[in-house]
């Protein structure tokens, strides 16, 4: 039985589509902070609703579709078998994309559960749970039928993504429906806050970090044509990551109305988290350093190496921001937004782009339409993310310092409005950064579409059963 | 058995791997989150905290609909500058009737935990419809549709209050029966204003630390 790769093509296409649309929404809300009247008095273009659409589309449309595409591709090749229950996999595709389309429309129409990164209302929460569990059945079913003896490390990360996100999603979405489009959280106030940031932080942890590390562990060695540098390090880093990440959520609630011990524990665990995060980065960099020559000619590999640098930056910045005495300045400011985007653009988006540049020519059975366009994309993306992150650092540090600044008499020195008005140049720079990043993503969409146009997904058979037990 | 040979077992058995991930990833939640969820003292209402009136509840649900908490926090941290700027720092007991909590994570606009009573209703009306009419440098969106829409257009206020009662909010049968009539003739603008005026109410009169 041949590999089921058409589903990989379909999820990849969806991911690219949502990347462009989700980033477009992001650029638009960034523009609204500079020119607040460009919503033209339309509820669907209003900042609050459009920003919620932006995060939903990039996280669950672009991010998850990309993870499912690469997960289903790599799990077959590391297991030497065709996908388990391909029909169910196609159900996941349609259910997930329909949820994003209708869920996105519901947000613009004003349905909102009010929890950050979990705003979709209860009917969509149920749909997500069903689709997610189905994805898990397909994924683990494939692993259970594998011809390889060992389960390759990328699959541990994809597996942790599936299991832990299911747990987080189900618990955090517990709510009592009042009507078809409105429910109330089972948890109230401070309790709700602790549950929400256990979810919110670990959605970052297991989706944006763990899931994409799965992508890294399969596609980086493939692109570099080198085995992973240290297998032992990957084992230690994996289990330390799974254990430690889950504790770090309360650093989102420093100095809030939750118990002190929860905050301190969250801070300590956030600092410890630096170790497994950087262990993986070191493993990746050592792997790619053996293929330094290829780095000069292969645009796909360049994206992945740059994404590793941003991964290292964001996973260093995160623990620093979790220290209470740093957090006191950074909390509630643009610094948080900058931190999120150095991870989301610099790490998640770049590694996905690099992987797609590697994957789509293989799915199409044709070389990339234009390596030149991919190189232009690389520089647009780098310029965009740098402009974004630097402007938000400037804005965030200013806000943090100015808000807390007291004069000799102990009174606040700057009015909130003055500090807000001073943000305008930073917001403009951020808008330009986002625009550059979006332009790069559009170039990629065109490039990948031209690569694939007029072609069908190449049919690939698993290696014969007696082949050496090496990794494929 | 050394650690690598133990691991050789786990990585050759998909069931063991799933079990291992479940156990290892659950520990943090069980030790750190579960005790908070089970201990209801963390959401016991503060003295003087009133449950939201139907109009305030409608306003709160509109506040959620428009994602106001994307830009406005409702959490005054126990820092001198914050207490000076906004008022007494936030206590857990103030949020007992907040489902979901709306503390927010970003302060693009000012904190609203203590905004109740700081401005007149008329100010809020003007500000919500045209923020730059009263705060020239404001980058807040205008919400013209709030004035054009009647409160509780879907006629769901009783259903919503019954749901909240199931979750422990002290609404009486009479409260719920009277709710639809209480929203008669009110606009969404009135509802959001009433909600904003309710914020921090339970702490009014609390001396500053």
Interface residues (C-beta under 8 A of the other chain):
Chain A: X32 X33 X34 X36 X37 X39 X41 X43 X46 X47 X48 X49 X51 X52 X110 X111 X112 X113 X114 X115 X116 X119 X140 X143 X144 X149 X150 X151 X156 X159 X160 X163 X164 X167 X176 X177 X178 X179 X182 X183 X184 X185 X186 X187 X188 X189 X190 X191 X192 X193 X194 X195 X196 X198 X206 X232 X235 X239 X242 X243 X244 X245 X246 X247 X249 X250 X252 X253 X255 X256 X257 X258 X259 X262 X265 X266 X269 X328 X331 X332 X333 X336 X337 X399 X403 X404 X405 X406 X410 X411 X412 X416 X417 X420 X421
Chain B: X4 X7 X8 X11 X12 X14 X17 X18 X20 X21 X22 X24 X25 X26 X27 X28 X29 X31 X32 X33 X36 X37 X40 X42 X43 X61 X64 X65 X66 X67 X68 X69 X70 X71 X73 X75 X77 X78 X79 X80 X81 X82 X84 X85 X90 X91 X92 X94 X95 X96 X97 X98 X99 X100 X101 X102 X103 X104 X105 X106 X107 X108 X109 X110 X131 X132 X135 X137 X138 X139 X140 X141 X142 X143 X144 X145 X154 X156 X159 X160 X162 X163 X164 X166 X167 X168
